[in-house]
């Protein structure tokens, strides 16, 4: 049936269409049913709400999620049909019984996720099935391919495109330093980063305090042409729309099955055209994985990358504390600038960034084996890396500036002399989030001391930053209740 | 914050509240967040949509699901707060890792489901966890208790209350016949039934063609006082609201873990105060379970019932064809009346109903062992059962009448002579649903022949009924493509 589009300026977080009761009844459509809405060749599946008297019978109100996706204007005519139960539901049932899926079946599921034909609950069943039954290497490959096929791609037509990924969980931004060093060495490095999910800051959140991170694919092409690299937010690029939805459902319950993680990372790298990929896997008591799990991940990453002709190296490294002094978007980017400007020397953030850069330089053949570290250090110490960083930030419409502090701060003073034996990263992350990260960009924590440091009585241990007194006080309370540093 | 209720006459299938953009932003509430809405002591958790310009900033539009639950009137003032992430999410995560849950943890999940604090996706994870990891006897007991505690109860203050349940999947309504016989024998039998989920008709759908099935608890009490029994729809009674929601999420993907099934059935029987329970478990190629699974279910049912002091007997019976001639709400109730009126004799529907009644009469001590079948037959043949049935139907505001046929019908004629070896119940069910069951009450199938019958060339095999020519034709097409009788 044809209906006229009505705008209500209503966002529902997912495509929702409101139909008039009489119109819906006539077509046998009930509340919560799924309908397909078509405008020329573009189609979306929406969930139906039913209204009486909000608008005329020949109209259909669509949420902003629908009008954006279909490019609708008010009073446009759309074709509306009841959507049949997607076939992929029975494929998900099959996987829940731990049966193997073939490429076609996986592709059907992913296609339906992208078209919104599957509800979040149905995606939750899919995630549970992967979590419950695992996936064969072949299935993971199929999943990766399906995610890439249903997303956008960056085509740079360059032979060597390098990339890095960190399995994450540890505060401290090596990425901007590594990208600056590698790009200064002449490598092409189109880096997409995430925003914070469970941590106080993602690389995109940190960078955003000094430049834009939200670009289209064609804008990114221009930035890379100018500078050889970029550091942008991957989320708005549509590289892996299916993956974005799956992650949204996983996040509900903090589920993160290995196979989905592998496919998710690899799909985004494939979409960016990466050929050489360094994966940092920090392990330790407060990291996402332990050493054994890190080794397992390495094997899985390598096997998957091989099937796509990507050269992968995993950098497995014990990590027991935040890499820099700052925790929080602005505080972390300050650390980055301080290392690049050579104001801070010999920090953990510097040494880790150099090690990672060295691996990439060697993988890409920019220098001989074991020479990478010297090359990376030279680029950093000569200021070439900082120059490249400024160039990238400028290309991303930003500039290096003095970043102001948050409105309120509070020093935590040591009440005794001791040597720091534990920095509980999970508690530190929680504290930073309580202080307002990542939404409040300037909020967070500054560590005056690091692991194994001696602290004297009355010495500053850390400083808390927040944008309101109340928030600062909750942070102080949390600190004293949980004591993350011992 | 306090907001004024605005009605939009909008049904969303779940509690949805629409907030003004500015108001939401001020309180840090985003689209798809959960908020609690409170009116005096009543509270509900709702999902947030965001609107611009639909109404004033001090208003909140609520879906009918919210206004009903809180008993709201337009312009009522409600207290709105961001709802924190429910604790029960981490309990669900725990179960997904196959760890055991204690009574308190299970109760927290069920409580949050009832209060709508958990989304459907989160409930899907819970269902997956049960499906993946199973549940110990103790967990099933805890789940049952939690479901009963969060629902309404029927208190009859009678010592012997009998009940029956069928694990289902086979068309044919024994329930009205069994209830009539048992109540005629003086037993108290407050029977709640379901509407069709995957079959063409539930007992409630069938009964609804001749009387009301939708009553409140206090109305049911009156019906039972008058007649000793009732046959009503359980859905609107609120006996097990948590279970209703879980089943809704299971249905998305046709998942039905044993443990959930057990808890679901037992909780509803507990809520009705049943002391003696007969469970019919049909098995066979086209039934829900095979013989081995039926035996397993029996053991689980018995152990669970024992812990609640309920006497259970399982009637495990091979079933290879529909019990009556009719498939579809009206056609099945016609069969029931025909058996009760003694117009049809010696049918499978009659013999199964007598067997089930006999078991209940014996369990309740109405007769000696092995005498139940004679007692049941006497009650049926003397017309006492029919009298009781009419009494119940009258008490449920209905009457025995001639039920009209559907508008369109089509006979399937045999093209050869053969003996019926297979009646594929699953295909028969699909065919009946295609013909419009259970929505079109008169639609369905009439079987002129049964298993092992000889069919001559040009003899009527079955008749299809539908309310429109198009639907009838799709039914005919489906029949010829799938041939459910061989």
Interface residues (C-beta under 8 A of the other chain):
Chain A: X8 X9 X10 X11 X12 X13 X14 X16 X18 X31 X32 X47 X49 X50 X51 X52 X53 X54 X63 X89 X92 X93 X96 X119 X120 X121 X122 X123 X124 X125 X128 X129 X131 X132 X249 X252 X253 X254 X255
Chain B: X8 X9 X10 X11 X12 X13 X14 X16 X18 X31 X32 X47 X49 X50 X51 X52 X53 X54 X63 X89 X92 X93 X96 X119 X120 X121 X122 X123 X124 X125 X128 X129 X131 X132 X249 X252 X253 X254 X255
